């Protein structure tokens, strides 16, 4: 009998598992929910200066004052106001290199998603819809899959349009919209993409170094505005305040970065 103790134990465990299989699923679900709520509560207690956004019904709306990236230290975080609703329905963000547009897009993404789980956000007041967040921020090409960077973005863009067509509010964020193709076709495709999203009530923010794309806001039916991020000092193109400003970027800093490489321009 003692020689079969291991076998008997395994059989007993199997009988217990069979009897309590459904209960175990419920226990794990309850523990996972407790763990998630504990994490949210801990984050809220550790960040007493964060606020809970007001979640609203209806069409797409994303509005916040002094919205900042939740992972940046307090002393380095720069907040920005955001107001996306029926008009404007999207931001076209033109920018210099390293001016902060990627961080700005991620601040929107990392605020919207946790807030819908019950987390506070780094802002001085916010109100937005219960979104399906669709983002194309860190898309990469793939040698294994035979996809260029341009083609790698396409499935995400198609999925975003499909989600918007289902009638749920969509927050669409894209860094370097449709990069990897020529400026003319890029503008045409970006205009068609934004038009499809706006028609379904989505609100969006897209960034670009290609100033030709800022012309898409001239199409009044798209209800977009140009904003930009750049240095305030022309002779110091790599010094930034990380603030979102109205209008189109008037400065570039690619040549300044080339000079940092030791190349005489």
Helices and strands as residue ranges (DSSP letters): G 2-4, H 5-46, E 54-56, E 62-67, E 80-84, E 90-95, H 101-115, E 126-129, E 132-136, H 149-165, E 170-174, H 183-199, E 203-208, G 211-218, G 220-222, E 224-229, E 245-246, H 254-260
